[in-house]
Amino acid sequence: PIILAPTLDAGPIKWDDITAENTADSAASLRRWTEPFNVLGWPAITIPLRTTETKGVGDAVQVIGKPGQDLTVLRVAREIQALL
């Protein structure tokens, strides 16, 4: 089985919007959906979605699999990317 999950919990974050005051919140937003799978050792890859915004961290989707399913994750990610 493959899990599809967002990479970010909101829309794109513009680099210029990350300040000393909100760095912790921005970092948490960037890690919230990715860190659990990294800690568990589950293979995951993020596919950027096409967007007209080029100055920020764009919308993206993760393809996640169980340990040992690295090639399956890459194959599914390649198939999804071909559809975009």
C-alpha positions in Angstrom: 0.0 0.0 0.0 1.0 3.6 -0.8 0.0 6.7 1.2 -0.4 10.0 -0.5 -0.1 13.0 1.9 0.5 16.7 1.6 4.0 18.0 2.1 2.8 21.3 3.7 -0.1 22.0 5.9 -1.0 25.2 4.0 -0.2 26.8 0.7 3.2 27.9 -0.4 5.5 29.7 2.0 7.3 32.6 0.5 11.0 32.8 1.5 10.5 36.6 2.2 7.7 35.8 4.7 10.0 33.7 7.0 11.3 36.0 9.7 13.2 35.6 12.9 9.9 35.9 14.7 8.1 33.1 12.8 11.0 30.8 12.0 9.8 28.1 14.5 6.3 28.2 13.0 7.6 28.1 9.5 9.9 25.2 10.3 7.1 23.3 12.0 4.9 23.8 8.9 7.7 22.4 6.7 8.2 19.3 9.0 4.7 18.5 10.1 3.9 16.1 7.3 7.3 14.8 6.4 9.1 14.3 9.8 7.0 11.3 11.0 7.9 9.2 8.0 11.5 10.2 8.2 11.7 9.2 11.8 10.0 5.9 11.1 12.3 5.1 8.3 9.5 4.8 5.7 10.5 5.7 2.2 8.9 8.9 1.0 9.4 11.3 -1.9 7.8 14.7 -2.5 6.5 15.7 -5.9 6.2 19.4 -6.5 3.0 20.4 -8.1 3.1 22.8 -11.0 2.3 26.4 -9.9 2.8 29.9 -11.2 4.4 30.8 -7.9 8.2 30.6 -8.3 9.5 32.5 -5.3 8.2 30.3 -2.5 8.1 26.7 -1.3 5.5 25.4 -3.7 2.6 23.0 -3.1 3.6 19.4 -3.2 2.4 15.9 -2.5 4.3 13.0 -0.8 4.3 9.4 -1.9 5.0 7.2 1.1 5.5 3.5 1.4 6.3 0.9 4.1 10.0 0.1 4.8 11.5 -1.8 1.9 9.1 -0.3 -0.7 11.6 2.2 -2.0 11.3 1.1 -5.6 7.5 1.0 -5.4 7.5 4.6 -4.0 9.7 5.8 -6.8 7.6 4.0 -9.5 4.4 5.5 -8.2 6.0 9.0 -7.9 7.2 8.7 -11.5 3.7 7.7 -12.6 2.0 10.6 -10.8 4.6 13.1 -12.1 3.9 12.0 -15.6 0.2 12.8 -15.1 1.0 16.4 -14.0 
